[in-house]
C-alpha cells in the first residue's frame, strides 16, 4: 500500500482499505476474511484515488474518490455491492471530498473539505444534499464518525480550528467542542 487513508470491516470479516496512492491510480484493497493472500482491488475512475470507505447495513461499500483530470480535481462516490469488482457512480454533487459514513436510514454523509467546509447528507437515490452541517470552528472536516446508535456525530476539524466537535444526529445541531489543541486532526472513531 502507498498512503492508506481509511479502513472498514464488514460483518463477514472482509477488510476494505482505501489506498490513496498519492492521487495517482489508487485502489481499495479488499481482503476476504482469513484470506489475506486472496486480495483483490477496486479501482474505478482510472487515475482516481480513494480517500475514505464506509459500509451500510447490507454490506454495500461506499468509496469517496479524488479524481485528477488534466484540467481539474473532482470528487465522486461509488457504491459496490458485496463481492462486486466495479461500482456504480452515485453522481453526488459535492467537491473536495473527505470522509464518508452511512447512517441506519441509508443516508450518505460526505465531508466536503472546501468551498464551503461542511458535512453533506444525501438521501438514498438523491444527488443533491438535503442537509448541510457547517463546521463551527471554521476548519476543514475530513473523517468523522457516528456513534453506535447514530444519535451523535463526531467531526474533526483540521487547519484553522484543530478541534473535534459533537453534533446531535440526525438534527445536526452543534452541541459542543469535545477536544481541541490538536495539530490537523484528520479522523475520529467511536466504540
WOGI-V436969 format. One record per residue. PSI is psi in whole degrees, 0 to 359 (none if undefined). Layout:
BEGIN
psi = [PSI PSI]
END
This chain:
BEGIN
psi = [154 111 55 134 345 158 157 147 124 162 332 3 357 134 134 127 120 120 95 321 39 32 30 103 52 177 165 120 128 126 106 149 126 8 59 339 351 27 140 166 143 123 57 169 75 123 355 163 120 136 321 153 149 156 147 183 339 12 20 139 137 132 128 125 140 131 121 118 181 342 343 171 124 171 154 159 129 146 134 127 156 128 353 149 343 153 175 125 121 352 39 139 102 169 169 57 159 237 167 144 159 126 171 336 357 4 142 125 130 137 126 111 328 156 62 165 114 166 135 140 125 132 153 132 356 149 347 134 136 346 142 136 112 149 119 334 358 11 182 127 148 264 154 172 145 144 177 318 11 37 345 146 129 127 132 130 121 181 244 318 316 53 167 127 151 129 145 147 137 4 334 20 127 132 300 167 124 339 148 186 11 170 100 61 133 8 167 151 156 158 none]
END
